[in-house]
Amino acid sequence: MYNPYVTKECISPEAGIKYADRSINQEYQVNESDALYKIFIKHGWSWGGNWTNKKDYQHFEKNID
């Protein structure tokens, strides 16, 4: 809910609508100043909040070769 998946067509979960506006700093949201973000990025993960066509603020992924 605090870190929703956002596209032009939808916000999921629906209860996350008020958290989709990332210009408002809210408790529990992941952002680039968050310790969680910094730890994942330091270890080679990428974050869905940096995607361009859609945003998935709860999503981290790492390509494993």
Secondary structure, 3 states (H helix, E strand, C coil): CCCCEECCCCEECHHHHHHCCCCCCCCCCCCCCCHHHHHHHHCCCEEHHHCCCCEECCCEECCCC
